[in-house]
Amino acid sequence: MSLVTQCPQCALLFQVPADQLALSQGRVRCAQCAHEFAGEAFAITVPTHEPSLNADSHMQLPTESLLSSPRIDVEALLRRKDVASEPLPARAAPLVPMQQPELALPAVPTVPLKPDLRIESAAVGAARRTAWVLRAMAVLLAAGLCVQSLVFFRSELAAQMPASRPALEALCRLTACTLEPLRRWNGIVIDSSSLVRGDAGYILNLSLRNSVDVPLAMTSMELTLTDDQDRVLMRRVLSPSALGAPGLLAAGQAWERVLWVEPVVLEPEISGYRLVSFYP
């Protein structure tokens, strides 16, 4: 079944098949003016009432249906010939919004600035002076660190490098320090010792040795006498001068001494002793 509709813009009548109208969802486009509209809204309805016969057997249309039917411009129809209708596609292409043209701002002319050579030269000079000051400070700090290291390790350097001793002595005169023999607490060891009771007292046999490869300062000795329950009866500290020992032992040098311990009057009997080598 087809639909007869009329273009509301150019009054063209055309017929649209029902399948094409359903495919375009009721939208049609006029083939003459390309106007798009709803086909059913402007459809032409044809009266479907049964004709009535009067006494004279003439066919007459009802007056109400003639009055309700839309009027057709017959002269316009005669002047135009029918044009095949063009149904709309199933899905119309999406509308693309128009982009507003960008407003081009007028270019502002730039005026090149001339550098001030005096300011630039002054800045360069200040930067150079700052760099030289920083370099001088770094050199002074490094020199101070070296001097401090030489003063702190002076005895070690003199023992390891004897040729540097004169320079280290001159440095000590400038810094008010003294160049003493090297001390290592585990360097001087006791090889052997014994405490023997004599007729008038006790005799201490002592043997010391420098166990390292550099000269070391002589240590002091602590002698402790104990009873049979290991209680301290007497303690005495013997300095290198009291021992009659040299102030410096060469690398690997051994030193032996027999010492006379003054007689003491003690109620308990002396049964043991302890001997310790140390730096005071």
C-alpha positions in Angstrom: 0.0 0.0 0.0 1.4 3.4 -1.0 1.0 6.8 0.6 0.1 10.0 -1.3 1.5 13.0 0.3 2.0 16.7 -0.6 5.1 18.8 -0.2 4.3 21.7 2.2 6.8 23.9 0.4 6.2 23.5 -3.3 2.7 21.7 -3.2 4.0 18.8 -5.2 2.0 15.6 -4.9 3.9 12.3 -5.0 3.4 8.7 -4.0 5.6 6.9 -1.5 5.7 3.1 -1.2 4.9 1.8 2.3 8.2 -0.2 2.6 10.3 2.8 1.7 8.4 5.0 4.2 9.0 2.4 7.0 12.7 2.3 6.0 13.1 6.0 6.4 11.0 6.1 9.6 8.3 8.3 8.0 10.6 11.0 6.7 10.5 11.9 3.0 12.3 14.4 0.8 10.7 16.3 -2.1 12.4 15.4 -5.4 11.6 18.9 -6.7 12.7 21.3 -4.0 14.6 18.8 -1.7 12.5 19.8 1.3 12.4 17.2 4.0 9.2 16.6 6.0 7.1 13.9 7.7 5.1 12.2 5.0 2.2 11.1 7.1 1.6 14.6 8.4 0.9 15.9 4.9 -0.8 12.8 3.5 -3.8 13.1 1.2 -6.7 11.1 2.5 -9.2 9.7 -0.1 -12.8 9.3 1.0 -13.8 5.7 1.5 -17.6 6.2 2.1 -20.0 4.1 0.0 -21.8 6.1 -2.7 -25.6 6.7 -2.1 -28.2 6.5 -4.8 -31.1 9.0 -4.9 -34.4 8.7 -6.5 -33.0 9.7 -9.8 -30.3 7.0 -9.5 -27.5 9.6 -9.6 -24.3 9.0 -7.5 -23.6 11.7 -4.9 -20.7 12.0 -2.5 -21.4 13.0 1.1 -21.2 16.6 1.8 -19.3 16.2 5.1 -16.4 14.2 3.4 -16.2 16.8 0.7 -15.9 19.6 3.2 -13.3 17.8 5.3 -11.1 16.8 2.4 -8.1 19.1 1.7 -8.3 21.3 -1.3 -6.0 20.6 -4.2 -4.8 23.2 -6.6 -5.7 21.6 -9.9 -4.0 24.3 -12.0 -0.8 23.8 -10.2 -1.1 20.1 -10.7 -1.6 20.7 -14.5 1.4 23.0 -14.7 3.7 20.4 -13.0 4.4 16.9 -13.9 4.9 14.2 -11.3 8.4 13.5 -10.2 9.5 10.3 -8.6 9.9 10.6 -4.8 13.2 10.1 -3.1 12.9 8.5 0.3 15.4 9.3 3.0 18.1 6.8 3.9 17.6 4.6 6.9 20.1 6.6 9.0 20.9 10.2 8.2 24.5 11.4 8.5 25.2 13.1 11.8 25.3 16.9 11.8 28.8 18.4 12.1 28.8 21.6 14.1 30.3 24.5 12.3 33.6 25.7 13.6 33.9 29.3 14.3 36.9 30.9 12.6 39.7 31.8 14.9 40.3 35.5 15.3 43.8 36.4 14.3 45.3 39.0 16.6 47.5 41.6 15.0 51.2 41.0 15.5 52.8 43.3 18.0 56.1 44.5 16.7 59.0 43.7 19.1 61.8 46.2 19.6 65.2 44.5 20.1 66.9 45.6 23.3 70.5 46.5 23.1 72.6 44.9 25.9 74.4 47.2 28.2 78.1 46.2 27.7 79.1 47.9 31.0 76.7 45.9 33.1 77.6 42.7 31.3 81.4 43.2 31.7 80.8 44.0 35.4 78.8 40.8 35.9 81.5 38.8 34.1 84.2 40.4 36.3 82.3 39.6 39.5 81.8 36.0 38.4 85.5 35.6 37.7 86.5 37.1 41.1 84.1 34.8 42.9 85.5 31.8 41.0 89.1 32.8 42.0 88.1 33.3 45.6 86.4 29.9 45.7 89.5 28.2 44.2 91.8 29.9 46.6 89.6 28.8 49.6 89.7 25.2 48.2 93.5 25.3 47.9 93.8 26.7 51.5 91.5 24.1 52.9 93.4 21.3 51.1 96.7 22.6 52.4 95.4 22.9 55.9 94.1 19.3 55.7 97.5 18.1 54.5 99.3 19.9 57.4 96.9 18.5 59.9 97.4 15.0 58.6 101.2 15.4 58.7 101.0 16.7 62.3 98.7 13.9 63.4 100.6 11.0 61.7 104.1 12.6 62.3 105.4 9.7 64.5 104.1 7.1 62.0 105.7 8.9 59.0 109.0 9.3 60.8 109.1 5.6 61.7 108.1 4.4 58.2 110.2 7.0 56.3 113.3 8.0 58.3 114.3 10.3 55.4 111.3 12.6 56.2 112.3 13.1 59.8 114.2 16.4 59.3 111.2 17.9 57.5 108.8 16.7 60.2 111.0 18.2 62.9 110.9 21.5 61.1 107.1 21.2 60.9 106.9 20.5 64.6 108.9 23.6 65.3 106.4 25.7 63.4 103.3 24.0 64.9 104.8 23.7 68.5 104.6 19.9 68.5 107.1 17.3 69.5 108.3 14.3 67.3 108.3 11.3 69.6 109.1 7.7 68.9 106.2 5.6 67.5 104.0 3.8 70.0 102.0 0.6 69.3 100.4 -1.1 72.3 100.9 -4.6 70.9 104.4 -4.0 69.4 106.5 -4.6 72.5 106.0 -8.1 73.8 107.3 -10.0 76.8 109.3 -13.0 75.5 110.1 -14.5 79.0 110.1 -13.5 82.7 110.7 -15.1 86.0 110.7 -14.1 89.7 113.2 -15.9 91.9 113.5 -15.6 95.6 117.1 -14.9 96.8 118.8 -14.6 100.1 118.1 -10.9 100.5 115.1 -10.4 98.2 113.7 -11.3 94.8 115.4 -11.3 91.4 113.3 -10.5 88.3 114.5 -11.9 85.0 112.9 -10.0 82.0 113.2 -10.3 78.2 111.3 -7.9 75.9 111.2 -7.8 72.1 109.9 -5.4 69.3 107.6 -7.6 67.2 107.0 -5.1 64.4 109.1 -3.9 61.5 109.4 -0.2 62.6 111.2 1.3 65.6 109.0 1.6 68.7 109.2 3.5 72.0 110.0 1.5 75.0 107.1 0.5 77.3 106.7 0.7 81.1 106.3 -2.5 83.2 103.7 -3.1 85.9 104.8 -5.7 88.5 102.2 -7.2 90.8 103.0 -9.7 93.6 100.2 -12.1 94.8 99.7 -14.7 97.5 98.6 -18.3 97.2 94.9 -17.1 96.8 95.9 -14.6 94.0 95.4 -11.6 96.3 97.5 -8.6 95.5 100.2 -8.0 98.0 102.2 -5.3 96.2 102.0 -3.5 92.9 104.9 -1.4 91.4 105.2 0.5 88.1 108.7 0.5 86.5 109.4 3.2 83.9 112.0 2.6 81.1 114.5 4.7 83.1 113.9 2.6 86.2 114.4 -0.5 84.2 117.5 0.9 82.7 116.1 0.3 79.2 116.7 2.3 76.0 114.0 4.8 75.0 113.7 3.2 71.5 113.7 -0.4 70.3 114.6 -1.0 66.7 112.5 -3.3 64.5 112.8 -6.9 65.8 115.3 -5.9 68.6 115.3 -7.9 71.8 116.2 -6.5 75.3 117.0 -8.5 78.4 117.5 -7.4 82.0 117.9 -8.9 85.5 116.3 -6.7 88.1 116.7 -6.7 91.9 113.4 -6.3 93.7 113.9 -4.7 97.1 113.1 -7.0 100.0 109.7 -6.5 101.6 108.5 -7.8 104.8 105.1 -9.4 104.3 103.2 -11.6 106.6 101.8 -13.8 103.8 104.2 -15.7 101.6 104.6 -14.5 98.0 103.6 -17.2 95.7 103.0 -15.5 92.3 103.3 -12.4 90.2 101.9 -10.7 87.1 103.9 -8.6 84.6 102.2 -6.2 82.1 103.8 -4.1 79.4 102.0 -0.8 78.6 102.4 2.8 77.5 101.5 5.3 80.3 
